[in-house]
Amino acid sequence: MLIACVLFSVMNAGAYAIGLFDTGLPPSMISFIRILANFLILTIPAQIGGRLLGLFGDARPSLWLRGLFGSTALMLSFAAIARIGPGESAFLTASSGVFVMLLGPLVLGQKNSLLVWLAIIGSFSGVSLLFDFENSHNLFGQAMALLAGLLSALAYLMVARAGRSNTPQTVIFYFCLVGVALHSIYFARFGYRLPGSVESWGLLLLVGVSGSGAQHYMTRAYQAAPAALVSSIGYLAPVLSLAWSVLLFEQIPGQTALIGTALILVFGVMLPFLR
């Protein structure tokens, strides 16, 4: 999971850097290349090995919903990165773990203890400190990042409902399949624009490969280690994204924002162990 966190943070930093080299490139193209790279890395070996049809699994509705929620969350998170940077957006998107605990009783019938509910309140108090209500540009980006966190949580809950009858490769396949279709519809309606420089193409390749690698190692981590431990370690990704944001782009959060990220981090790490 440590490798996945590093790769996710590199993906976020690369997505923001692309906007600096090519200011007119829409975030939707960046998220499309990210999903397309993952799709090709997954399907080409399956096609060669004659296992392509096996990726469809049992095609239950929760797999399609996982793809819809997950790919929409990715598009929103990249749009948020372009507006507010990789650090702050990563912490807001990381609220997905809190949303999972919040929605678990409704979607999966799980019960939360009093300590869990207190930790959820603590996490969302940190989220509220990150919102910049005086700047509509930042506020819109922050709202997109938080919505991405909610949709990511719904995607994770759909994975839980899909059960163990479908492999992790099948789950990722539906994420990519629906994501490619969703981007195609978006491009047909609003048009698209290809990168205009070698640097942009190089960064797009970095985003695609690092994002695909992060997805792979995260899946392996959840297979090999307790979910609570993996989920807690996963909060290293927004910390690293914030570090890249400060070191590479000189985006230094204010005191209130730092307190907010600290609250999200502390309560987010605690939550999986409180159930």
C-alpha positions, 0 to 999 in steps of 0.5 A: 500500500505504501507503493500505491500511496506514492504512485497516487501522489505522483499521479495527482502532482502530474495532473496538476503540472500538466495544467501549468504546461498546457493551460488550455487542456481540459481535466477531462482529457487527463482523466481519460488518458488515466483510465485509457492507460489502465484499460489497455494495461488490463485488457491487452494481457487478458486478450493475449492470454484468452481471458478477455471474456472472463473480465466481465465476471457476472455483470451484476448491476453493482459492478456497473454502478461501481464503474459509474461512481468511480469514473465520475469521481475520477473526473471530478477529482482531476477537475478539482486538482486543476482548480485548487492543487493536488494537496488540498484536493487529495485530502477532500477526496480522501473523505471517501473513507469517512463517507464509507463509514457514514453510508455503511449502515444504509447501504450494507446494513452495518452498525456504527458504534458511538466512537465511530460516529464521533470520529465521523463528526471530527473528520467532517469538522476538518473538511469544513475548515478546508472550505474557502467560502470567500473565494468562489473559484476555490469553493467550486473546486473544493465542492468537486473534490468533496463530491468525488470523495462521496462518489468514491465511497459509493464505488467502494460500497458497490465493490462490497456488494459485488461480493467475492464472486468477482475478481479485483481485475473484473472490478477494475475492468468495469471502472475502465469500461464505464469510464471510457464510455462516459468520457466518450459521451462527454467529448461528443457533447462538449468536444475535446482537445489533445495536448499541444506539447511534448511535456504534456504528453510525457506528463499524461503518460506519467499520470496514466502509468502511475495511476494504473500502478497505484490501482494495482498495488492498492488491490494487492494490498487489500488482498494481502493485509487487513482492510483496516490497516490498508485503509489507514496507511492509505492516508499517506497518499494525501500527505504526500500530495500535500508535500508535492504541492508545497515543494513543487508548486509552492502552494502552502496551506493557511493555518486553518487549512492545516488544522482541517487536514490534520483533523481529516488525517487523525480521524480518518486513520482512526476510523477503520479501527473503531468499528 
